[in-house]
């Protein structure tokens, strides 16, 4: 897969990801017992950053994991660990909400376990 990002771009994002990884590891190591929710958020973001670094090493960084299209550099600048372009991210969020709402059929809105009409 030919990257749309230059070698300089990739190095820039790698440095950003490594810096964020260091911040998150420090925050996780220094977390106190009372900050459970923040610790969970930090651990989640750390997993996202680690996955982005793996994509960098694999040569797939900067491509949407859903549609395969190149992501805008501006999106990566704001969130270097992004997995999806904006359109696919919106679709992921909608599907996530539907799964957590217990909807079987995204288009019809049927609920799990509900009797047929």
C-alpha positions, -999 to 999 in steps of 0.1 A, spaced: 0 0 0 16 33 -11 13 59 16 1 94 8 22 106 36 59 116 31 87 100 51 89 133 70 52 131 78 55 96 91 85 105 113 65 135 126 35 113 135 58 87 150 73 113 173 39 126 183 27 90 190 58 81 211 55 113 231 18 106 238 26 70 247 52 83 273 27 107 288 0 80 291 24 54 306 35 80 332 -1 89 340 -11 53 342 18 45 365 11 75 388 -27 70 388 -43 68 423 -71 46 433 -97 73 431 -91 80 394 -106 48 380 -125 64 351 -95 85 341 -73 54 343 -96 35 320 -96 64 295 -58 65 296 -55 28 291 -79 29 262 -60 57 245 -27 39 252 -40 9 234 -50 31 205 -16 48 204 2 14 205 -20 1 176 -12 33 156 26 26 162 20 -9 149 3 4 118 33 28 113 57 -2 114 34 -23 91 31 5 65 -6 9 69 -6 41 90 -28 69 77 -53 47 59 -88 43 72 -92 8 87 -128 6 75 -127 18 39 -90 18 32 -89 54 19 -61 78 29 -70 99 59 -66 137 58 -33 149 73 -53 174 94 -72 146 110 -40 128 119 -25 160 132 -54 164 156 -56 127 166 -25 108 154 -39 74 166 -70 78 145 -82 45 129 -110 58 107 -115 88 84 -143 112 95 -171 96 74 -163 61 87 -159 73 122 -194 87 121 -207 54 108 -187 35 136 -203 58 163 -238 52 149 -233 14 148 -218 15 183 -248 34 196 -272 9 180 -253 -21 194 -255 -6 229 -291 2 225 -299 -35 218 -311 -29 182 -310 -60 161 -319 -44 128 -302 -10 124 -326 1 96 -359 -11 112 -351 -3 148 -363 -36 162 -351 -42 197 -335 -75 210 -361 -99 223 -390 -78 213 -420 -98 200 -428 -93 163 -455 -67 155 
